[in-house]
Amino acid sequence: MPQRYSDESSRRRSALFHRKSSHEQPHDPAGSSQRTRYVIDGHLSPAPEHVSVADALHFAESAPRRMALCLFPAPTPQDVDELAAAWDLHPLLIEDLRHGGQRPKLERYGDVLFMVVRSARYDDAAEGVDFSEFHVLVRPQAIAVLCQDKRWIDGTDEATMAGDPSDIADPDGRTLLDDEYLLGLGPEAVAYRLLDAIVDGYTPVLRGLAIDKEQIERQVFSGDAAVAERIYRLSQEVIDLQHTTSSMADVLVSLRQGFDRHEVPEPLQAYLQDVADHLTQAGIRVTELRDALSQILGVNSTLVAQRQNEDMKKISGWAAILFAPTLIGAIYGMNFDHMPELHWAFGYPLAVGSMVAFAVVLYGVFKFKKWM
């Protein structure tokens, strides 16, 4: 069994597994979602239609400075089986490829680097964050990207991704394979470019969450009773994004720790450092958002308590105002035969007048104390 490392870099030159063509499964173009693109000496080259993963790998390894990119917009079990057979993947890695819902991580199985990364996209209509999971496999001269949620970084669905993978753009409009210099550095460059696009996609998400926070602040001070639920929902979105950014930071740390061990070119090291800097900034903003929401929740709780206190003052004031007339009415409602004022001509007007007088005096007192 190959040894697993969580702190490996983006490539490893030595091959620990021998690939035999007899293990490859027949390629079924009708049942595959694979999209393949060739790179020769840093230049894009069209791949044959319905090319298999094994054929793409054979092309990449048949000559130096070649690379094959396999994109799976909607990976099926058949796609995973074909990829596993062509790349001679470890059973544990195959199991990971079959299951989504994983946090970002980095592992190495022999000469295959496996990364789980998550992109984020802000949905204006739902005022929420949509996450997309990607499984990235990198080996010398080949890279495979599996879109586990059948969406690209910008939310593009599998139908739109069915074209040329080189035309797929990141949130800034740059395509994945538009830099010939980086392409000349190998499949690790494509993986780093994908990481860069994912990390850059966190910025508009943070911008959307910040706008939601500002709206919530106005709701809090306007006394909107429904704001508490919105605070909780936004806090959950921020927490999910924080978990994603922190896990992605671990992935980048693991990649950097393997620079020397795996002889990563200096340009790629600088490129990944720039990605790490952007991710650090995103992580700081996420933390600030979470702290701000905690403060907003505390302020909202304080304002709710104050409003409840004001309500209790009003309720207590009216209860006291009604107590005096109720007391007088209760005394004269006992129907005793011998009461001093029972047969007095001014008894009834005096009782009613006393009730009104007590009520007016108490109302004035509470109004003066701003309880009413």
C-alpha positions in Angstrom: 0.0 0.0 0.0 1.5 3.4 -0.9 2.2 5.8 1.9 -0.2 8.8 2.3 1.1 12.2 2.9 -0.9 15.3 3.8 2.1 17.7 3.5 3.2 16.8 -0.1 3.8 19.4 -2.8 2.0 19.6 -6.2 4.1 16.9 -7.9 6.4 14.0 -7.6 8.8 12.9 -10.3 9.4 9.3 -9.4 6.7 6.8 -10.5 6.0 4.1 -7.9 3.3 2.3 -9.9 3.7 0.5 -13.2 0.8 1.0 -15.5 -0.3 -1.9 -17.7 -2.5 -1.5 -20.6 -4.2 -4.8 -19.8 -5.8 -3.2 -16.8 -7.5 -0.5 -18.8 -11.3 -0.7 -19.4 -12.8 0.0 -22.8 -13.8 3.6 -23.3 -17.5 4.3 -23.9 -17.9 7.7 -25.5 -21.7 7.7 -25.0 -21.5 7.2 -21.3 -18.6 9.6 -20.5 -18.7 13.2 -19.6 -15.0 13.6 -20.1 -13.6 16.6 -22.0 -9.9 16.4 -23.0 -7.4 19.0 -24.1 -3.7 18.5 -25.1 -0.8 20.8 -24.4 2.4 20.6 -26.4 5.3 22.7 -25.3 3.0 25.2 -23.6 0.6 25.5 -26.6 -2.9 24.1 -26.7 -3.6 21.4 -29.2 -7.0 19.8 -30.0 -7.5 16.3 -28.7 -9.3 13.7 -30.9 -13.0 13.4 -30.3 -14.1 10.9 -27.7 -10.5 10.2 -26.7 -10.1 7.9 -23.7 -8.3 8.7 -20.5 -5.7 6.0 -21.4 -5.1 7.4 -24.8 -4.7 10.9 -23.4 -2.2 9.6 -20.8 -0.3 7.7 -23.5 -0.1 10.9 -25.7 1.2 12.9 -22.8 3.9 10.4 -21.8 5.0 9.6 -25.4 7.2 12.7 -25.6 8.6 15.4 -23.3 6.9 18.7 -22.7 3.5 17.3 -23.3 0.4 17.4 -21.0 -3.1 16.1 -21.0 -6.0 17.8 -19.2 -9.1 15.7 -18.6 -12.1 17.6 -17.3 -15.2 15.7 -16.0 -18.1 18.2 -15.7 -20.4 15.5 -14.3 -18.3 12.5 -13.3 -20.1 9.1 -13.4 -19.0 5.8 -11.8 -17.9 4.8 -15.3 -15.7 7.8 -15.6 -14.1 7.1 -12.2 -13.5 3.4 -13.2 -11.9 4.5 -16.5 -9.7 7.0 -14.8 -8.7 4.5 -12.1 -7.8 1.9 -14.6 -5.8 4.2 -16.8 -3.9 5.9 -14.0 -3.6 2.8 -11.8 -5.1 4.6 -8.8 -5.0 3.3 -5.3 -8.3 1.8 -3.9 -8.5 4.4 -1.2 -8.2 7.2 -3.7 -10.9 5.6 -5.9 -13.1 5.5 -2.8 -12.6 9.2 -2.3 -13.4 10.0 -5.9 -16.7 8.2 -5.6 -17.8 10.2 -2.6 -18.4 13.9 -2.4 -19.1 16.2 0.5 -15.4 16.3 1.7 -13.5 19.1 3.2 -10.5 20.5 1.3 -7.5 18.3 1.8 -4.3 17.1 0.1 -3.0 13.5 -0.1 -0.5 11.7 -2.2 -0.6 8.2 -3.5 2.6 7.3 -5.2 3.2 9.7 -8.1 -0.5 10.9 -8.0 -1.3 14.1 -6.0 -4.9 14.2 -4.9 -6.6 17.5 -3.8 -10.1 18.2 -2.7 -10.9 21.9 -3.1 -14.1 23.9 -2.7 -15.2 27.0 -4.6 -17.8 29.5 -3.4 -20.3 31.6 -5.3 -22.7 34.2 -3.9 -26.3 33.8 -5.0 -27.9 37.2 -5.1 -31.5 35.8 -5.4 -31.2 33.5 -2.4 -28.8 35.7 -0.5 -26.7 32.7 0.2 -23.4 31.0 -0.7 -23.3 28.0 -3.0 -20.2 25.8 -2.6 -18.9 23.5 -5.4 -16.5 20.6 -4.7 -13.7 19.6 -7.1 -11.4 16.6 -7.0 -8.1 17.3 -8.7 -5.6 14.6 -9.6 -2.1 15.6 -10.7 0.6 13.3 -12.0 3.7 14.0 -14.3 2.4 15.3 -17.6 -1.4 14.8 -16.8 -4.1 16.4 -14.7 -7.7 15.4 -14.1 -10.4 17.6 -12.6 -13.7 16.1 -11.5 -16.6 18.5 -10.8 -18.4 16.7 -8.0 -21.3 19.1 -7.9 -21.6 19.3 -11.7 -20.8 23.0 -11.6 -17.8 25.1 -12.4 -16.4 27.8 -10.2 -18.8 30.5 -11.4 -21.8 28.2 -11.1 -21.8 27.2 -14.7 -23.7 23.8 -15.0 -22.5 20.7 -16.8 -24.4 21.5 -20.0 -22.4 24.8 -20.5 -19.2 23.1 -19.5 -19.7 20.5 -22.2 -17.5 22.4 -24.7 -13.8 23.0 -24.7 -12.4 23.0 -21.2 -9.9 25.7 -22.2 -12.8 28.1 -22.8 -14.0 27.8 -19.2 -13.4 31.1 -17.4 -12.7 32.0 -13.8 -14.6 34.8 -12.0 -12.3 37.4 -13.5 -12.9 36.2 -17.1 -9.5 34.5 -17.5 -9.6 31.1 -19.0 -8.0 28.2 -17.3 -5.4 27.6 -20.0 -4.7 31.0 -21.4 -1.2 31.4 -20.0 1.3 29.5 -22.3 4.2 30.3 -19.9 2.5 28.5 -17.0 1.4 25.7 -19.2 5.0 25.1 -20.1 5.7 24.4 -16.4 3.5 21.3 -16.4 0.2 20.0 -14.9 1.1 21.5 -11.5 0.7 25.0 -13.1 -2.8 24.1 -14.2 -3.6 22.9 -10.6 -2.2 26.1 -9.2 -4.2 28.2 -11.7 -7.3 26.4 -10.6 -6.5 27.2 -7.0 -6.0 30.8 -7.9 -9.3 31.0 -9.6 -11.1 29.4 -6.7 -9.5 31.7 -4.1 -10.2 34.8 -6.2 -13.8 33.7 -6.3 -14.0 34.1 -2.5 -13.7 37.9 -3.0 -17.2 38.5 -4.6 -18.7 36.1 -2.0 -17.2 38.2 0.8 -18.5 41.4 -0.9 -22.0 39.9 -1.0 -21.9 38.8 2.6 -20.7 42.2 3.7 -23.6 43.9 1.9 -26.0 41.5 3.8 -24.3 42.4 7.0 -24.9 46.1 6.4 -28.5 45.5 5.6 -28.9 43.5 8.8 -27.4 46.3 10.8 -30.0 48.6 9.5 -32.7 46.1 10.3 -31.5 45.7 13.8 -31.7 49.4 14.6 -35.1 49.7 12.8 -36.6 47.2 15.2 -37.4 44.5 12.6 -38.4 41.4 14.5 -37.4 39.1 11.7 -33.8 40.2 11.7 -32.7 37.5 14.3 -33.4 34.7 11.8 -31.5 36.5 9.1 -28.5 36.9 11.4 -28.4 33.2 12.2 -28.7 32.3 8.5 -25.9 34.7 7.5 -23.7 33.4 10.4 -24.1 29.9 9.1 -23.0 31.0 5.7 -19.9 32.8 7.1 -19.0 29.8 9.3 -19.2 27.5 6.2 -17.0 29.8 4.3 -14.6 30.0 7.2 -14.3 26.3 7.3 -13.6 26.2 3.6 -10.9 28.9 3.7 -9.2 27.4 6.7 -9.1 24.0 5.0 -7.9 25.5 1.8 -5.1 27.2 3.8 -4.0 23.8 5.1 -3.9 22.5 1.5 -1.6 25.4 0.4 0.6 24.9 3.5 1.0 21.3 2.5 1.9 22.2 -1.0 4.5 24.8 0.1 6.1 22.3 2.5 6.9 20.0 -0.4 8.5 22.6 -2.7 12.1 21.4 -2.0 11.3 17.7 -1.8 9.6 17.6 -5.2 11.7 20.3 -7.0 8.8 22.6 -7.8 10.0 25.4 -10.2 10.6 28.8 -8.7 7.9 30.5 -10.8 5.3 28.1 -9.5 6.5 28.6 -5.9 6.0 32.4 -6.4 2.6 31.8 -8.0 1.4 29.6 -5.1 2.7 32.2 -2.6 0.5 34.8 -4.3 -2.5 32.5 -4.1 -1.7 31.9 -0.4 -1.5 35.7 0.2 -5.0 36.2 -1.3 -6.4 33.3 0.7 -4.9 34.8 3.9 -6.7 38.1 3.1 -9.9 36.2 2.5 -9.5 34.3 5.8 -9.0 37.6 7.7 -12.1 39.1 6.1 -14.2 36.0 7.0 -13.0 36.2 10.6 -13.9 39.9 10.7 -17.4 39.1 9.3 -18.0 36.4 11.9 -16.9 38.7 14.7 -19.1 41.5 13.4 -22.1 39.2 13.2 -21.5 38.1 16.8 -21.5 41.7 17.8 -24.6 42.4 15.8 -26.3 39.5 17.5 -25.3 40.8 20.9 -26.6 44.3 20.0 -29.9 42.8 18.7 -30.3 40.8 21.9 -29.7 44.0 24.0 -32.2 46.0 21.9 -34.8 43.2 22.2 -34.3 43.1 25.9 -34.7 46.9 26.1 -37.9 46.7 24.0 -39.2 44.0 26.3 -38.4 46.1 29.3 -40.3 49.0 27.9 -43.2 46.8 27.2 -43.1 45.4 30.8 -43.1 49.0 32.1 -46.2 49.8 30.1 -47.9 46.6 31.2 -47.0 47.3 34.9 -48.2 50.9 34.6 -51.6 50.0 33.2 -51.9 47.2 35.8 -51.3 49.8 38.6 -53.8 52.2 37.0 -56.5 49.6 36.9 -55.7 48.3 40.4 -57.1 51.4 42.3 -60.5 51.4 40.5 -60.7 47.6 40.9 -60.0 47.9 44.6 -62.7 50.5 45.2 -65.2 48.5 43.1 -64.3 45.3 44.9 -65.0 46.9 48.3 -68.3 48.4 47.3 -69.3 45.2 45.6 -69.3 43.1 48.7 -73.0 43.9 49.3 -72.8 44.2 53.1 -76.0 45.5 54.8 -74.2 47.9 57.0 -71.8 50.1 55.1 -71.4 53.8 55.9 -71.7 55.0 52.4 -74.2 52.4 51.2 -77.3 54.6 51.5 -75.5 57.9 51.1 -76.7 60.0 48.2 -73.1 61.0 47.2 -71.7 57.5 47.7 -71.9 56.4 44.0 -70.5 59.6 42.5 -67.7 59.7 45.1 -66.7 56.1 44.3 -66.7 56.6 40.6 -64.8 59.9 41.0 -62.2 58.3 43.3 -61.7 55.6 40.6 -61.1 58.2 37.9 -59.0 60.4 40.1 -56.7 57.5 41.1 -56.4 56.5 37.5 -55.5 60.0 36.3 -53.0 60.5 39.0 -51.2 57.2 38.4 -51.2 57.8 34.6 -49.6 61.2 35.2 -47.0 59.7 37.5 -46.1 57.0 35.0 -46.1 59.4 32.1 -43.7 61.6 34.0 -41.4 58.7 34.6 -41.7 57.8 30.8 -43.3 54.4 31.5 -46.2 55.2 29.3 
